[in-house]
C-alpha cells in the first residue's frame, strides 16, 4: 500500500490532483496533471516558478535532497534523475537527465536527448541532435524569462478551470 506524499505547497504554486506524487516534496511550482514526482530516497525540493508538464517524471532515489532551482521547465515526457538543477533550465520533450547529473544554469537538454550518468554540465550547456552533441550557448536569453513568466501566469489561470488542485498535507 502506497502512503500519501508529504506535500508542502507554496502559496504561489499550483499542484493538480491527477498526478503521482510519492515521498517528501516541497513545491513552489506548477505541477500539471499526469506528472510524476517520486522522492523515494531524499526529498524533492522545488524552487519557485518551475513548470512540470504532463508525463514528466522527476525521481530522487538518492539519500540527499534533490534541489531544483527556479524557473525550470520539464516538458512532456521528460525524465529527471539527476542530483541538482540550477535555474532557468529546459528539459525538452522526452529528454533524460540521468542519475547523478548536475545541471548548471540556463542549460537546454534537447528533444529526445540525454546526459551521461554522473555528468556535471556547466552553465548554458545545450545538448542537441541524434548524437547528444554539446555546445555552450553564447547568445542572449533576456526575453526568455518574460516569456516564462507569462506562461506561468497563463497556467495559474487556466489549469484550475479544468483540474482540481491539491493542498499541503502532513
JORA-V619369 format. One line per field, one symbol per residue. psi: psi as a letter, one per 20 degrees, with the letter a starting at -180 (. if undefined). A space follows every 10 residues. Layout:
# JORA-V619369
psi = ???
This chain:
# JORA-V619369
psi = pprqqopopq ikrpoqhmro ppbopoplao orqjrpoomi drrpopaqjq porqjqpppo irhqqoppbq kqporpjqpo jahqpbqkqp orpkroorpj qppbqkqpor pkrrrrqkqo prqkppprrh jlqqrppjap khihhhgggh gggghhgggi hiqqqrrqq.
